Amino acid sequence: MASFKIVIVSDSIGETGEFVARAGLSQFNFEIDEKVLTRYPHIKDKEDFDFVIRQHKDEDIIIVYTIIHPELRDYVQKTLNEKNITHVDVMGPIMSAIESKTELTPFYEPGRVHILDEDYFKKIDAIEFAVKYDDGKDSSGLLKADIVLLGVSRTSKTPLSQYFAHKGYRVVNVPLVPEVAVPKELFNIDPSKIIGLKIDSEPLFRIRKERLSQLGLLDGANYGKSERISEELEYFDQIVKKLGCQTINVSNKAIEESANEIMKILGI
Protein backbone atom coordinates (compact mmCIF):
# COMPACT_ATOMS: atom_id res chain seq x y z
CA MET A 1 0.00 0.00 0.00
CA ALA A 2 1.25 3.47 -0.84
CA SER A 3 2.49 5.51 2.13
CA PHE A 4 2.06 8.87 0.41
CA LYS A 5 -0.96 10.84 -0.73
CA ILE A 6 -1.82 12.46 -4.01
CA VAL A 7 -3.66 15.73 -3.55
CA ILE A 8 -5.57 17.00 -6.58
CA VAL A 9 -6.07 20.76 -6.69
CA SER A 10 -8.23 22.46 -9.32
CA ASP A 11 -10.00 25.73 -10.04
CA SER A 12 -12.71 23.60 -11.71
CA ILE A 13 -13.96 20.23 -10.45
CA GLY A 14 -10.62 18.38 -10.63
CA GLU A 15 -11.73 15.48 -12.81
CA THR A 16 -8.82 15.86 -15.23
CA GLY A 17 -6.24 15.92 -12.45
CA GLU A 18 -7.71 12.85 -10.79
CA PHE A 19 -7.84 10.98 -14.09
CA VAL A 20 -4.15 11.69 -14.71
CA ALA A 21 -3.26 10.69 -11.15
CA ARG A 22 -5.13 7.40 -11.42
CA ALA A 23 -3.55 6.69 -14.81
CA GLY A 24 -0.13 7.19 -13.24
CA LEU A 25 -0.91 5.02 -10.21
CA SER A 26 -2.16 2.22 -12.44
CA GLN A 27 1.38 1.77 -13.79
CA PHE A 28 2.75 0.60 -10.43
CA ASN A 29 2.38 -2.73 -8.71
CA PHE A 30 0.99 -1.81 -5.33
CA GLU A 31 -2.42 -1.71 -3.75
CA ILE A 32 -4.17 1.62 -4.24
CA ASP A 33 -6.26 2.67 -1.28
CA GLU A 34 -8.90 5.29 -2.09
CA LYS A 35 -7.49 7.36 0.78
CA VAL A 36 -4.38 7.89 -1.34
CA LEU A 37 -6.35 10.37 -3.47
CA THR A 38 -7.80 13.60 -2.12
CA ARG A 39 -9.48 16.15 -4.37
CA TYR A 40 -9.91 19.89 -3.70
CA PRO A 41 -12.14 21.43 -6.39
CA HIS A 42 -12.98 25.10 -7.00
CA ILE A 43 -9.76 26.56 -5.63
CA LYS A 44 -10.26 30.21 -6.57
CA ASP A 45 -7.53 32.18 -4.81
CA LYS A 46 -4.30 32.04 -2.79
CA GLU A 47 -6.14 31.63 0.50
CA ASP A 48 -7.93 28.53 -0.79
CA PHE A 49 -4.64 26.99 -1.85
CA ASP A 50 -2.88 27.90 1.40
CA PHE A 51 -5.66 26.09 3.26
CA VAL A 52 -4.94 22.92 1.26
CA ILE A 53 -1.24 23.12 2.11
CA ARG A 54 -2.00 23.56 5.83
CA GLN A 55 -4.29 20.51 5.77
CA HIS A 56 -1.40 18.31 4.62
CA LYS A 57 1.62 20.01 6.17
CA ASP A 58 2.79 16.90 8.04
CA GLU A 59 2.14 14.40 5.25
CA ASP A 60 4.19 13.02 2.40
CA ILE A 61 2.26 14.29 -0.61
CA ILE A 62 2.34 14.80 -4.35
CA ILE A 63 0.21 17.69 -5.55
CA VAL A 64 -1.38 17.32 -8.97
CA TYR A 65 -2.92 20.58 -10.04
CA THR A 66 -5.08 21.78 -12.92
CA ILE A 67 -5.11 25.53 -12.42
CA ILE A 68 -6.14 27.57 -15.45
CA HIS A 69 -5.70 31.16 -14.27
CA PRO A 70 -2.03 32.05 -14.82
CA GLU A 71 -1.64 34.25 -11.69
CA LEU A 72 -2.94 31.54 -9.38
CA ARG A 73 -0.98 28.85 -11.22
CA ASP A 74 2.24 30.85 -10.79
CA TYR A 75 1.50 31.25 -7.08
CA VAL A 76 0.85 27.52 -6.69
CA GLN A 77 4.09 26.62 -8.47
CA LYS A 78 6.14 29.15 -6.49
CA THR A 79 4.70 27.96 -3.16
CA LEU A 80 5.30 24.29 -3.93
CA ASN A 81 8.87 24.96 -5.03
CA GLU A 82 9.58 26.96 -1.87
CA LYS A 83 8.17 24.20 0.32
CA ASN A 84 9.93 21.51 -1.71
CA ILE A 85 6.68 19.65 -2.32
CA THR A 86 6.60 17.24 -5.25
CA HIS A 87 4.09 18.48 -7.78
CA VAL A 88 2.73 18.00 -11.31
CA ASP A 89 1.25 20.83 -13.36
CA VAL A 90 -1.19 19.10 -15.71
CA MET A 91 -2.50 22.07 -17.70
CA GLY A 92 0.31 24.65 -17.74
CA PRO A 93 2.80 22.95 -20.09
CA ILE A 94 0.25 21.87 -22.72
CA MET A 95 -1.41 25.30 -22.74
CA SER A 96 1.97 27.02 -23.08
CA ALA A 97 2.98 24.70 -25.92
CA ILE A 98 -0.27 25.32 -27.83
CA GLU A 99 -0.03 29.06 -27.23
CA SER A 100 3.54 29.06 -28.54
CA LYS A 101 2.61 27.12 -31.69
CA THR A 102 -0.57 29.02 -32.51
CA GLU A 103 0.20 32.48 -31.08
CA LEU A 104 -3.35 32.43 -29.72
CA THR A 105 -4.32 33.56 -26.24
CA PRO A 106 -6.08 30.93 -24.07
CA PHE A 107 -9.56 31.61 -22.72
CA TYR A 108 -8.36 31.05 -19.13
CA GLU A 109 -11.80 29.70 -18.26
CA PRO A 110 -11.89 26.72 -15.85
CA GLY A 111 -14.22 23.90 -16.86
CA ARG A 112 -14.34 24.61 -20.62
CA VAL A 113 -13.81 20.92 -21.39
CA HIS A 114 -17.20 20.25 -19.84
CA ILE A 115 -18.78 22.86 -22.11
CA LEU A 116 -17.41 20.89 -25.06
CA ASP A 117 -18.77 17.67 -23.57
CA GLU A 118 -22.20 19.24 -23.14
CA ASP A 119 -22.20 20.40 -26.77
CA TYR A 120 -21.24 16.92 -27.93
CA PHE A 121 -23.98 15.18 -25.96
CA LYS A 122 -26.49 17.81 -27.04
CA LYS A 123 -25.65 17.04 -30.67
CA ILE A 124 -25.97 13.29 -30.14
CA ASP A 125 -29.32 13.78 -28.44
CA ALA A 126 -30.53 15.96 -31.31
CA ILE A 127 -29.45 13.40 -33.92
CA GLU A 128 -31.27 10.61 -32.09
CA PHE A 129 -34.30 12.87 -31.77
CA ALA A 130 -34.33 13.61 -35.51
CA VAL A 131 -34.17 9.90 -36.35
CA LYS A 132 -36.91 9.00 -33.87
CA TYR A 133 -39.34 11.63 -35.14
CA ASP A 134 -38.38 11.54 -38.82
CA ASP A 135 -41.13 11.65 -41.43
CA GLY A 136 -43.98 12.01 -38.93
CA LYS A 137 -43.29 8.71 -37.15
CA ASP A 138 -44.45 10.07 -33.78
CA SER A 139 -46.31 13.36 -33.43
CA SER A 140 -45.52 13.61 -29.69
CA GLY A 141 -42.09 14.97 -30.66
CA LEU A 142 -43.65 18.16 -32.00
CA LEU A 143 -44.06 19.59 -28.52
CA LYS A 144 -40.38 18.97 -27.73
CA ALA A 145 -38.91 20.20 -31.03
CA ASP A 146 -36.84 23.34 -31.57
CA ILE A 147 -37.66 23.34 -35.29
CA VAL A 148 -40.55 21.77 -37.21
CA LEU A 149 -40.27 21.26 -40.97
CA LEU A 150 -43.30 20.67 -43.19
CA GLY A 151 -43.39 19.64 -46.80
CA VAL A 152 -44.60 17.25 -49.44
CA SER A 153 -42.46 14.27 -50.37
CA ARG A 154 -38.99 15.03 -51.83
CA THR A 155 -38.53 18.50 -50.35
CA SER A 156 -35.36 17.59 -48.38
CA LYS A 157 -37.11 17.33 -45.01
CA THR A 158 -34.89 14.54 -43.68
CA PRO A 159 -31.53 15.95 -44.88
CA LEU A 160 -32.42 19.34 -43.40
CA SER A 161 -33.45 17.68 -40.13
CA GLN A 162 -30.08 15.95 -39.92
CA TYR A 163 -28.25 19.16 -40.85
CA PHE A 164 -29.81 21.00 -37.92
CA ALA A 165 -29.46 18.01 -35.61
CA HIS A 166 -25.69 18.14 -36.13
CA LYS A 167 -25.87 21.70 -34.89
CA GLY A 168 -27.66 20.54 -31.75
CA TYR A 169 -31.24 21.45 -32.67
CA ARG A 170 -34.12 19.05 -32.09
CA VAL A 171 -36.04 18.79 -35.35
CA VAL A 172 -39.28 17.06 -36.32
CA ASN A 173 -40.29 16.85 -39.95
CA VAL A 174 -43.87 16.25 -41.00
CA PRO A 175 -44.85 14.96 -44.46
CA LEU A 176 -47.92 16.59 -45.96
CA VAL A 177 -50.21 14.18 -47.79
CA PRO A 178 -53.74 15.22 -48.79
CA GLU A 179 -55.26 11.93 -47.60
CA VAL A 180 -53.64 12.15 -44.17
CA ALA A 181 -54.71 14.71 -41.55
CA VAL A 182 -51.86 16.70 -40.06
CA PRO A 183 -51.12 16.03 -36.37
CA LYS A 184 -53.29 18.15 -34.08
CA GLU A 185 -50.17 19.01 -32.08
CA LEU A 186 -49.08 21.24 -34.96
CA PHE A 187 -51.76 23.74 -33.98
CA ASN A 188 -50.62 23.75 -30.34
CA ILE A 189 -47.05 24.91 -30.90
CA ASP A 190 -45.55 28.29 -31.66
CA PRO A 191 -45.86 28.82 -35.45
CA SER A 192 -42.62 30.80 -35.43
CA LYS A 193 -40.64 27.57 -35.11
CA ILE A 194 -42.49 25.90 -38.01
CA ILE A 195 -41.01 26.20 -41.49
CA GLY A 196 -42.86 25.10 -44.61
CA LEU A 197 -40.66 23.74 -47.38
CA LYS A 198 -42.19 24.96 -50.61
CA ILE A 199 -41.14 23.64 -54.01
CA ASP A 200 -42.15 24.47 -57.56
CA SER A 201 -44.04 21.84 -59.53
CA GLU A 202 -41.53 21.40 -62.38
CA PRO A 203 -38.45 20.58 -60.27
CA LEU A 204 -40.60 18.35 -58.04
CA PHE A 205 -41.86 16.49 -61.11
CA ARG A 206 -38.25 15.87 -62.25
CA ILE A 207 -37.14 14.74 -58.78
CA ARG A 208 -40.02 12.30 -58.43
CA LYS A 209 -39.55 10.93 -61.92
CA GLU A 210 -35.91 10.21 -61.11
CA ARG A 211 -36.91 8.64 -57.80
CA LEU A 212 -39.39 6.33 -59.53
CA SER A 213 -36.66 5.31 -61.95
CA GLN A 214 -34.31 4.50 -59.09
CA LEU A 215 -36.98 2.32 -57.49
CA GLY A 216 -37.69 0.57 -60.79
CA LEU A 217 -41.26 1.81 -60.90
CA LEU A 218 -43.24 2.96 -63.90
CA ASP A 219 -43.36 6.62 -64.87
CA GLY A 220 -47.14 6.40 -64.78
CA ALA A 221 -47.26 5.88 -61.01
CA ASN A 222 -49.57 8.39 -59.32
CA TYR A 223 -46.64 9.66 -57.20
CA GLY A 224 -45.02 11.18 -60.28
CA LYS A 225 -48.05 12.54 -62.10
CA SER A 226 -48.28 16.29 -62.55
CA GLU A 227 -51.94 16.26 -61.43
CA ARG A 228 -50.98 14.57 -58.17
CA ILE A 229 -48.12 16.98 -57.60
CA SER A 230 -50.43 19.96 -58.12
CA GLU A 231 -52.88 18.48 -55.62
CA GLU A 232 -50.18 18.02 -53.00
CA LEU A 233 -48.77 21.52 -53.47
CA GLU A 234 -52.24 23.00 -53.14
CA TYR A 235 -52.70 21.03 -49.91
CA PHE A 236 -49.34 22.35 -48.69
CA ASP A 237 -50.46 25.95 -49.29
CA GLN A 238 -53.70 25.33 -47.35
CA ILE A 239 -51.90 23.88 -44.33
CA VAL A 240 -49.21 26.56 -44.01
CA LYS A 241 -51.90 29.23 -44.32
CA LYS A 242 -53.88 27.63 -41.47
CA LEU A 243 -50.76 27.37 -39.33
CA GLY A 244 -49.59 30.90 -40.09
CA CYS A 245 -46.01 29.72 -40.42
CA GLN A 246 -43.24 30.99 -42.67
CA THR A 247 -42.06 29.15 -45.77
CA ILE A 248 -38.96 28.94 -47.91
CA ASN A 249 -38.69 27.77 -51.50
CA VAL A 250 -36.28 24.83 -51.73
CA SER A 251 -36.51 24.47 -55.53
CA ASN A 252 -33.10 23.67 -57.05
CA LYS A 253 -31.29 24.59 -53.81
CA ALA A 254 -28.55 22.77 -51.98
CA ILE A 255 -29.24 21.72 -48.39
CA GLU A 256 -26.85 24.37 -47.08
CA GLU A 257 -28.67 27.11 -48.99
CA SER A 258 -32.04 26.11 -47.60
CA ALA A 259 -30.59 25.71 -44.11
CA ASN A 260 -29.10 29.21 -44.21
CA GLU A 261 -32.49 30.67 -45.15
CA ILE A 262 -34.13 28.82 -42.27
CA MET A 263 -31.48 30.03 -39.83
CA LYS A 264 -32.06 33.62 -40.90
CA ILE A 265 -35.80 33.25 -40.37
CA LEU A 266 -35.38 31.63 -36.96
CA GLY A 267 -32.54 33.94 -35.91
CA ILE A 268 -30.17 31.12 -35.03
JOUR-V302458 format. One record per backbone hydrogen bond with DSSP energy under -0.5 kcal/mol. CO is the residue of the C=O (numbers start at 1). NH is the residue of the N-H. If there is no record, write none. Layout:
co;nh
CO;NH
CO;NH
This chain:
co;nh
5;7
5;62
6;8
6;38
7;9
7;64
8;40
9;66
10;43
12;42
14;18
15;19
16;20
17;21
18;22
19;23
20;24
21;25
22;26
24;27
25;28
28;30
31;2
31;33
33;36
34;37
36;6
38;8
39;41
40;10
42;44
45;49
46;50
47;51
48;52
49;53
50;54
51;55
52;56
53;56
54;57
56;59
59;61
60;5
61;86
62;7
62;64
63;65
63;88
64;9
65;90
65;91
66;11
66;68
69;73
70;74
71;75
72;76
73;77
74;78
75;79
76;80
77;81
78;82
79;83
80;85
81;84
86;63
88;65
88;90
91;95
92;96
93;97
94;98
95;99
96;100
97;101
98;102
99;103
108;110
109;112
111;114
111;115
112;116
113;117
114;118
115;119
116;120
117;121
118;122
119;123
120;124
121;125
122;126
123;127
124;128
125;129
126;130
127;131
128;132
129;133
131;134
133;136
133;173
134;137
138;141
139;142
140;143
141;144
141;145
142;145
147;172
148;195
149;174
150;197
151;176
152;155
156;160
157;161
158;162
159;163
160;164
161;165
162;166
164;167
164;169
165;168
169;171
170;146
170;147
172;149
173;136
174;151
175;177
177;180
179;181
183;186
184;187
185;188
186;189
190;193
191;194
193;148
194;246
195;150
196;198
196;248
198;250
200;204
201;205
202;206
203;207
204;208
205;209
206;210
207;211
208;212
209;213
210;214
211;215
212;217
213;216
218;221
221;224
222;225
225;229
226;230
227;231
228;232
229;233
230;234
231;235
232;236
233;237
234;238
235;239
236;240
237;241
238;242
239;243
240;244
240;245
246;196
248;198
248;250
250;253
254;258
255;259
256;260
257;261
258;262
259;263
260;264
261;265
262;266
263;267
263;268
